């Protein structure tokens, strides 16, 4: 009877160890997933803010005609101080 009781305790302690170990692994997995999704969210926010800044800059540069065209010059050349009225 003592032998059966001892093997039951050993099984129980082994099962408890596996239970605790699996619980720690699962909690670590969830923490890792949370951390990964947080980092992805940060990169998305940073990327979106960069893209929106880039789009706003392009819109600002193209506000004279609405389209970006390298071959078409701006209304005026602002490098010399002569023709400041036609710069923008």
Secondary structure, DSSP 4 states (H G I P E B T S, - for coil): -HHHHHHHHHHHHHHHHHHHHHHHHHHHHHHHHHHHHHHHHHHHHHHHHHHHHHHHHHHHHTTTTSS--SSSPPSS--SSSTTGGG--
